[in-house]
Amino acid sequence: MFVKFVSTDRVPTVVNAAQVTFISSVDEGTRIRFGEGRSVTVTEPMDEVLDKLNRTHSFPQD
C-alpha cells in the first residue's frame, strides 16, 4: 500500500509502506528508510508518519 507525504523540498512523495525498514526524527521532519541504504526525509512529524503507515495495515473486517 502506498502512502503520500511531503518531502523537505515540498514535492509530494509516495512511499510503499511495505518497504519501510526504519524511521527516525530529524530536524527537518522524519526520515523514512528503505532497504539498500535508500531514504527520504518528509516534513510530517514522526507520530503522523507512524499513524499513516500503521493505517495501511488496518483492513476492515467483514
KOLMAR-709525 format. One record per residue (C-alpha): residue number from 0; x, y negated, z negated. Coordinates in steps of 0.05 Angstrom, whole numbers. Last residue first. Layout:
BEGIN
{pt NUM,{X,Y,Z}}
...
This chain:
BEGIN
{pt 61,{-323,167,-143}}
{pt 60,{-263,137,-179}}
{pt 59,{-236,72,-152}}
{pt 58,{-162,72,-136}}
{pt 57,{-112,37,-180}}
{pt 56,{-42,47,-152}}
{pt 55,{-42,-18,-113}}
{pt 54,{-66,-53,-177}}
{pt 53,{1,-37,-210}}
{pt 52,{40,-77,-157}}
{pt 51,{-5,-137,-165}}
{pt 50,{-2,-135,-242}}
{pt 49,{73,-125,-242}}
{pt 48,{83,-184,-195}}
{pt 47,{38,-228,-238}}
{pt 46,{76,-209,-301}}
{pt 45,{143,-222,-266}}
{pt 44,{126,-294,-247}}
{pt 43,{109,-308,-173}}
{pt 42,{161,-346,-133}}
{pt 41,{190,-285,-97}}
{pt 40,{261,-259,-91}}
{pt 39,{272,-202,-42}}
{pt 38,{317,-142,-49}}
{pt 37,{355,-89,-9}}
{pt 36,{412,-50,-40}}
{pt 35,{395,16,-5}}
{pt 34,{329,26,-42}}
{pt 33,{283,-31,-60}}
{pt 32,{290,-89,-108}}
{pt 31,{239,-143,-126}}
{pt 30,{270,-206,-155}}
{pt 29,{221,-250,-194}}
{pt 28,{216,-326,-199}}
{pt 27,{272,-375,-181}}
{pt 26,{309,-369,-247}}
{pt 25,{307,-293,-245}}
{pt 24,{261,-241,-276}}
{pt 23,{274,-169,-255}}
{pt 22,{240,-116,-213}}
{pt 21,{264,-46,-197}}
{pt 20,{252,12,-148}}
{pt 19,{198,-16,-103}}
{pt 18,{186,29,-43}}
{pt 17,{115,50,-58}}
{pt 16,{94,-23,-66}}
{pt 15,{109,-38,7}}
{pt 14,{122,-113,2}}
{pt 13,{94,-169,46}}
{pt 12,{128,-237,43}}
{pt 11,{94,-303,59}}
{pt 10,{147,-357,70}}
{pt 9,{157,-410,17}}
{pt 8,{234,-406,18}}
{pt 7,{231,-372,-51}}
{pt 6,{187,-317,-22}}
{pt 5,{111,-318,-30}}
{pt 4,{78,-251,-45}}
{pt 3,{33,-202,-8}}
{pt 2,{25,-130,-30}}
{pt 1,{25,-69,17}}
{pt 0,{0,0,0}}
